[in-house]
Amino acid sequence: MIDYLSQHLWQVWTVIAVLCLIMELMAGDLFIICFSFGAVAAAIVAALGLNGYIQLSSFALFTLVSLFWFRPVARRYLRKGEDERVSNADALLGRQGRVVETVHADGFGRVQIDGDIWKAVTHDTADIPKGANVRVIGRESTIITVEIINSNL
């Protein structure tokens, strides 16, 4: 078995390349695919009948070149045109909601935004009454800072 593998080492490199491609499909960050490129280069060198040191050298060289050249270029190309979307609580900034529990100037209240109720404070010195429409202007952890946009009581 070992004799067969040493004579057909290109098949081992090909299996390594395919396994790296499969792992890349699971990860998706264009890191593991660089090892796949190196394994393909080593498979070609092995198919030409060159020794194991040259195979390992070509694997290392092509992997490093693809890590430092291919990956940044590919990531820049794949992310081109993608807008920078905010997520989680940062997406609340600028959103509007309705006060469901009076927001006291020296304390807290509750604001409903898209069905979720958030603990809120006001940046003004006046209370914001229940039922008022507010806009989120800041966030500290899970507590949002709001300002009143109109008062329809």
Secondary structure by P-SEA (a helix, b strand, c coil): caaaaaacaaaaaaaaaaaaaaaaaaccccaaaaaaaaaaaaaaaaaacccaaaaaaaaaaaaaaaaacaaaaaaaaaacccccccccccccccbbbbbcccccccbbbbbbcccccccccccccccccccbbbbbccccccbbbbbbccccc
